[in-house]
Amino acid sequence: MPLEAGLLQILACPACHSPLQDKSADETAPELICTGQDCGLAYPVRDGIPVLLVDEARRPA
């Protein structure tokens, strides 16, 4: 289930406050990626709800 465009426009990374980008190409693990150059955290989306907790985020490779 993709996120609404309006919601995606107002969401920001809780760690660095950069905009988030929807990377839901893999429907088994949809996530929002931070666009900050130094951050890049990937936040999971569970049941259509973004989990914007730094402790739950995946670190960039």
MOPAC internal coordinates of N, CA, C and O (Angstrom, degrees):
PM7 1SCF
backbone

  N    0.0000 0     0.00 0     0.00 0    0    0    0
  C    1.4459 1     0.00 0     0.00 0    1    0    0
  C    1.5372 1   108.41 1     0.00 0    2    1    0
  O    1.2310 1   119.66 1   -67.69 1    3    2    1
  N    1.3311 1   118.25 1   112.31 1    3    2    1
  C    1.4603 1   120.79 1  -178.95 1    5    3    2
  C    1.5293 1   111.41 1   -72.05 1    6    5    3
  O    1.2310 1   121.45 1   -28.58 1    7    6    5
  N    1.3245 1   114.83 1   151.42 1    7    6    5
  C    1.4612 1   119.91 1   177.78 1    9    7    6
  C    1.5227 1   110.45 1   -77.15 1   10    9    7
  O    1.2310 1   120.76 1   -28.80 1   11   10    9
  N    1.3020 1   116.14 1   151.20 1   11   10    9
  C    1.4557 1   120.59 1   177.36 1   13   11   10
  C    1.5226 1   109.49 1   -67.27 1   14   13   11
  O    1.2310 1   120.57 1   -35.60 1   15   14   13
  N    1.3333 1   116.51 1   144.40 1   15   14   13
  C    1.4592 1   121.94 1  -178.27 1   17   15   14
  C    1.5282 1   111.28 1   -61.08 1   18   17   15
  O    1.2310 1   120.24 1   140.69 1   19   18   17
  N    1.3146 1   117.14 1   -39.31 1   19   18   17
  C    1.4619 1   120.57 1   179.63 1   21   19   18
  C    1.5152 1   112.49 1   -63.56 1   22   21   19
  O    1.2310 1   120.54 1   141.75 1   23   22   21
  N    1.3260 1   116.57 1   -38.25 1   23   22   21
  C    1.4569 1   120.85 1   178.46 1   25   23   22
  C    1.5196 1   110.16 1   -67.45 1   26   25   23
  O    1.2310 1   120.34 1   137.28 1   27   26   25
  N    1.3044 1   116.96 1   -42.72 1   27   26   25
  C    1.4601 1   121.25 1  -178.35 1   29   27   26
  C    1.5266 1   111.14 1   -63.85 1   30   29   27
  O    1.2310 1   120.11 1   149.07 1   31   30   29
  N    1.3133 1   117.39 1   -30.93 1   31   30   29
  C    1.4666 1   120.79 1  -179.99 1   33   31   30
  C    1.5222 1   112.79 1   -69.20 1   34   33   31
  O    1.2310 1   119.71 1   151.32 1   35   34   33
  N    1.3359 1   118.15 1   -28.68 1   35   34   33
  C    1.4574 1   119.97 1  -177.28 1   37   35   34
  C    1.5244 1   113.58 1   -97.48 1   38   37   35
  O    1.2310 1   119.84 1   166.90 1   39   38   37
  N    1.3302 1   117.91 1   -13.10 1   39   38   37
  C    1.4617 1   120.12 1   179.44 1   41   39   38
  C    1.5192 1   110.55 1   -75.94 1   42   41   39
  O    1.2310 1   121.05 1   -35.36 1   43   42   41
  N    1.3338 1   115.61 1   144.64 1   43   42   41
  C    1.4634 1   121.46 1   177.83 1   45   43   42
  C    1.5222 1   108.71 1  -140.21 1   46   45   43
  O    1.2310 1   121.13 1   -23.73 1   47   46   45
  N    1.3074 1   115.44 1   156.27 1   47   46   45
  C    1.4597 1   121.45 1   178.14 1   49   47   46
  C    1.5304 1   109.25 1   -64.57 1   50   49   47
  O    1.2310 1   119.57 1   -52.16 1   51   50   49
  N    1.3238 1   118.43 1   127.84 1   51   50   49
  C    1.4633 1   119.92 1   179.74 1   53   51   50
  C    1.5261 1   113.00 1   -69.04 1   54   53   51
  O    1.2310 1   119.89 1   159.97 1   55   54   53
  N    1.3286 1   117.81 1   -20.03 1   55   54   53
  C    1.4576 1   120.63 1  -178.43 1   57   55   54
  C    1.5273 1   112.58 1   -82.96 1   58   57   55
  O    1.2310 1   120.00 1   134.88 1   59   58   57
  N    1.3461 1   117.60 1   -45.12 1   59   58   57
  C    1.4697 1   119.96 1  -174.85 1   61   59   58
  C    1.5224 1   113.45 1  -124.29 1   62   61   59
  O    1.2310 1   119.58 1   175.81 1   63   62   61
  N    1.3217 1   118.42 1    -4.19 1   63   62   61
  C    1.4744 1   125.32 1   176.65 1   65   63   62
  C    1.5316 1   113.82 1    69.69 1   66   65   63
  O    1.2310 1   119.83 1  -160.87 1   67   66   65
  N    1.3269 1   117.92 1    19.13 1   67   66   65
  C    1.4669 1   121.88 1   175.25 1   69   67   66
  C    1.5273 1   109.33 1   -81.53 1   70   69   67
  O    1.2310 1   120.04 1   -21.28 1   71   70   69
  N    1.3381 1   117.54 1   158.72 1   71   70   69
  C    1.4724 1   120.08 1   176.42 1   73   71   70
  C    1.5203 1   111.81 1   -62.67 1   74   73   71
  O    1.2310 1   121.02 1   -23.25 1   75   74   73
  N    1.3243 1   115.65 1   156.75 1   75   74   73
  C    1.4614 1   122.00 1   178.28 1   77   75   74
  C    1.5205 1   109.70 1  -108.36 1   78   77   75
  O    1.2310 1   121.31 1   -32.00 1   79   78   77
  N    1.3384 1   115.10 1   148.00 1   79   78   77
  C    1.4623 1   121.75 1  -179.95 1   81   79   78
  C    1.5262 1   108.51 1  -118.31 1   82   81   79
  O    1.2310 1   120.51 1   -45.05 1   83   82   81
  N    1.3256 1   116.62 1   134.95 1   83   82   81
  C    1.4655 1   122.09 1  -178.90 1   85   83   82
  C    1.5228 1   109.88 1   -78.21 1   86   85   83
  O    1.2310 1   120.62 1   -59.84 1   87   86   85
  N    1.3255 1   116.42 1   120.16 1   87   86   85
  C    1.4658 1   122.39 1   176.21 1   89   87   86
  C    1.5136 1   108.40 1  -120.01 1   90   89   87
  O    1.2310 1   120.74 1  -109.60 1   91   90   89
  N    1.3257 1   116.19 1    70.40 1   91   90   89
  C    1.4624 1   121.31 1  -177.04 1   93   91   90
  C    1.5206 1   111.97 1  -101.77 1   94   93   91
  O    1.2310 1   119.93 1  -150.42 1   95   94   93
  N    1.3144 1   117.75 1    29.58 1   95   94   93
  C    1.4627 1   120.44 1   179.61 1   97   95   94
  C    1.5269 1   110.52 1   -62.59 1   98   97   95
  O    1.2310 1   120.51 1   141.58 1   99   98   97
  N    1.3135 1   116.62 1   -38.42 1   99   98   97
  C    1.4574 1   121.49 1   177.66 1  101   99   98
  C    1.5266 1   107.19 1   -95.41 1  102  101   99
  O    1.2310 1   120.34 1   -79.78 1  103  102  101
  N    1.3146 1   116.96 1   100.22 1  103  102  101
  C    1.4647 1   121.92 1  -174.83 1  105  103  102
  C    1.5312 1   112.89 1   -63.94 1  106  105  103
  O    1.2310 1   119.28 1   163.15 1  107  106  105
  N    1.3329 1   118.99 1   -16.85 1  107  106  105
  C    1.4574 1   119.78 1   178.76 1  109  107  106
  C    1.5224 1   110.79 1   -76.95 1  110  109  107
  O    1.2310 1   119.87 1   156.69 1  111  110  109
  N    1.3297 1   117.85 1   -23.31 1  111  110  109
  C    1.4596 1   121.24 1  -179.92 1  113  111  110
  C    1.5193 1   110.74 1  -142.32 1  114  113  111
  O    1.2310 1   119.72 1  -113.56 1  115  114  113
  N    1.3509 1   118.13 1    66.44 1  115  114  113
  C    1.4658 1   119.30 1   178.38 1  117  115  114
  C    1.5264 1   110.26 1   -66.18 1  118  117  115
  O    1.2310 1   120.74 1   -33.55 1  119  118  117
  N    1.3240 1   116.19 1   146.45 1  119  118  117
  C    1.4522 1   119.79 1  -179.61 1  121  119  118
  C    1.5176 1   110.93 1  -154.14 1  122  121  119
  O    1.2310 1   121.40 1   -17.84 1  123  122  121
  N    1.3166 1   114.93 1   162.16 1  123  122  121
  C    1.4552 1   122.91 1   175.86 1  125  123  122
  C    1.5223 1   107.18 1  -109.60 1  126  125  123
  O    1.2310 1   120.70 1   -51.16 1  127  126  125
  N    1.3251 1   116.27 1   128.84 1  127  126  125
  C    1.4594 1   122.01 1  -176.76 1  129  127  126
  C    1.5222 1   109.17 1  -105.01 1  130  129  127
  O    1.2310 1   120.72 1   -47.14 1  131  130  129
  N    1.3255 1   116.22 1   132.86 1  131  130  129
  C    1.4564 1   121.57 1   175.89 1  133  131  130
  C    1.5219 1   108.94 1   -71.10 1  134  133  131
  O    1.2310 1   120.22 1   -44.22 1  135  134  133
  N    1.3336 1   117.18 1   135.78 1  135  134  133
  C    1.4618 1   121.66 1  -179.31 1  137  135  134
  C    1.5209 1   112.50 1   -91.24 1  138  137  135
  O    1.2310 1   119.64 1  -179.35 1  139  138  137
  N    1.3133 1   118.29 1     0.65 1  139  138  137
  C    1.4627 1   121.66 1   177.81 1  141  139  138
  C    1.5189 1   110.64 1   -66.54 1  142  141  139
  O    1.2310 1   120.19 1   -43.65 1  143  142  141
  N    1.3315 1   117.24 1   136.35 1  143  142  141
  C    1.4641 1   121.14 1  -175.84 1  145  143  142
  C    1.5263 1   112.47 1   -65.44 1  146  145  143
  O    1.2310 1   119.76 1   144.81 1  147  146  145
  N    1.3119 1   118.06 1   -35.19 1  147  146  145
  C    1.4593 1   120.69 1  -177.69 1  149  147  146
  C    1.5255 1   113.46 1   -92.75 1  150  149  147
  O    1.2310 1   120.07 1   171.26 1  151  150  149
  N    1.3185 1   117.47 1    -8.74 1  151  150  149
  C    1.4607 1   121.32 1  -174.67 1  153  151  150
  C    1.5242 1   111.00 1  -102.53 1  154  153  151
  O    1.2310 1   120.01 1    97.37 1  155  154  153
  N    1.3198 1   117.59 1   -82.63 1  155  154  153
  C    1.4582 1   122.49 1   177.39 1  157  155  154
  C    1.5105 1   116.04 1    72.37 1  158  157  155
  O    1.2310 1   119.42 1  -162.11 1  159  158  157
  N    1.3301 1   118.70 1    17.89 1  159  158  157
  C    1.4583 1   120.55 1   179.63 1  161  159  158
  C    1.5284 1   110.70 1   -63.64 1  162  161  159
  O    1.2310 1   120.71 1   -31.15 1  163  162  161
  N    1.3269 1   116.25 1   148.85 1  163  162  161
  C    1.4627 1   122.76 1   178.83 1  165  163  162
  C    1.5245 1   107.96 1  -115.02 1  166  165  163
  O    1.2310 1   120.92 1   -63.81 1  167  166  165
  N    1.3391 1   115.85 1   116.19 1  167  166  165
  C    1.4626 1   122.11 1  -177.80 1  169  167  166
  C    1.5231 1   109.56 1   -98.44 1  170  169  167
  O    1.2310 1   119.87 1   -48.28 1  171  170  169
  N    1.3261 1   117.85 1   131.72 1  171  170  169
  C    1.4706 1   120.05 1  -179.03 1  173  171  170
  C    1.5238 1   112.03 1   -72.23 1  174  173  171
  O    1.2310 1   121.18 1   -25.29 1  175  174  173
  N    1.3276 1   115.35 1   154.71 1  175  174  173
  C    1.4532 1   122.89 1   172.84 1  177  175  174
  C    1.5272 1   106.15 1  -118.34 1  178  177  175
  O    1.2310 1   120.70 1   -65.32 1  179  178  177
  N    1.3193 1   116.27 1   114.68 1  179  178  177
  C    1.4647 1   121.55 1  -177.91 1  181  179  178
  C    1.5252 1   110.10 1  -113.24 1  182  181  179
  O    1.2310 1   120.77 1   -57.12 1  183  182  181
  N    1.3140 1   116.13 1   122.88 1  183  182  181
  C    1.4679 1   122.57 1  -179.37 1  185  183  182
  C    1.5267 1   111.80 1    54.15 1  186  185  183
  O    1.2310 1   120.68 1  -143.18 1  187  186  185
  N    1.3434 1   116.30 1    36.82 1  187  186  185
  C    1.4515 1   121.46 1   178.29 1  189  187  186
  C    1.5159 1   114.82 1    80.87 1  190  189  187
  O    1.2310 1   120.24 1  -174.06 1  191  190  189
  N    1.3387 1   117.15 1     5.94 1  191  190  189
  C    1.4648 1   121.46 1  -178.31 1  193  191  190
  C    1.5272 1   109.21 1  -115.53 1  194  193  191
  O    1.2310 1   119.96 1   -58.94 1  195  194  193
  N    1.3430 1   117.68 1   121.06 1  195  194  193
  C    1.4689 1   119.94 1   178.06 1  197  195  194
  C    1.5226 1   110.96 1   -68.82 1  198  197  195
  O    1.2310 1   120.71 1   -47.24 1  199  198  197
  N    1.3159 1   116.25 1   132.76 1  199  198  197
  C    1.4628 1   122.27 1   177.36 1  201  199  198
  C    1.5269 1   106.65 1  -100.27 1  202  201  199
  O    1.2310 1   120.74 1   -85.33 1  203  202  201
  N    1.3264 1   116.18 1    94.67 1  203  202  201
  C    1.4572 1   121.26 1  -174.02 1  205  203  202
  C    1.5289 1   111.39 1   -95.52 1  206  205  203
  O    1.2310 1   121.50 1  -122.33 1  207  206  205
  N    1.3159 1   114.74 1    57.67 1  207  206  205
  C    1.4596 1   122.21 1   176.14 1  209  207  206
  C    1.5277 1   107.96 1  -112.58 1  210  209  207
  O    1.2310 1   120.43 1   -52.15 1  211  210  209
  N    1.3183 1   116.78 1   127.85 1  211  210  209
  C    1.4629 1   120.83 1  -177.91 1  213  211  210
  C    1.5325 1   110.28 1   -60.04 1  214  213  211
  O    1.2310 1   120.34 1   143.93 1  215  214  213
  N    1.3371 1   116.95 1   -36.07 1  215  214  213
  C    1.4702 1   120.46 1   179.12 1  217  215  214
  C    1.5186 1   113.01 1   -65.61 1  218  217  215
  O    1.2310 1   119.63 1   155.65 1  219  218  217
  N    1.3327 1   118.30 1   -24.35 1  219  218  217
  C    1.4631 1   123.22 1   180.00 1  221  219  218
  C    1.5309 1   112.31 1   -91.84 1  222  221  219
  O    1.2310 1   119.99 1   168.78 1  223  222  221
  N    1.3264 1   117.63 1   -11.22 1  223  222  221
  C    1.4653 1   121.59 1  -174.82 1  225  223  222
  C    1.5345 1   110.91 1   -75.97 1  226  225  223
  O    1.2310 1   122.30 1   -29.71 1  227  226  225
  N    1.3325 1   113.20 1   150.29 1  227  226  225
  C    1.4600 1   120.94 1   175.81 1  229  227  226
  C    1.5390 1   107.71 1   -91.81 1  230  229  227
  O    1.2310 1   121.00 1   -47.73 1  231  230  229
  N    1.3197 1   115.69 1   132.27 1  231  230  229
  C    1.4652 1   121.21 1   178.58 1  233  231  230
  C    1.5185 1   110.04 1   -74.66 1  234  233  231
  O    1.2310 1   120.13 1   -31.66 1  235  234  233
  N    1.3382 1   117.36 1   148.34 1  235  234  233
  C    1.4801 1   119.25 1   178.73 1  237  235  234
  C    1.5266 1   110.35 1   -65.66 1  238  237  235
  O    1.2310 1   121.63 1   -29.39 1  239  238  237
  N    1.3248 1   114.49 1   150.61 1  239  238  237
  C    1.4760 1   119.70 1  -178.06 1  241  239  238
  C    1.5166 1   111.90 1   -73.55 1  242  241  239
  O    1.2310 1   120.10 1   180.00 1  243  242  241

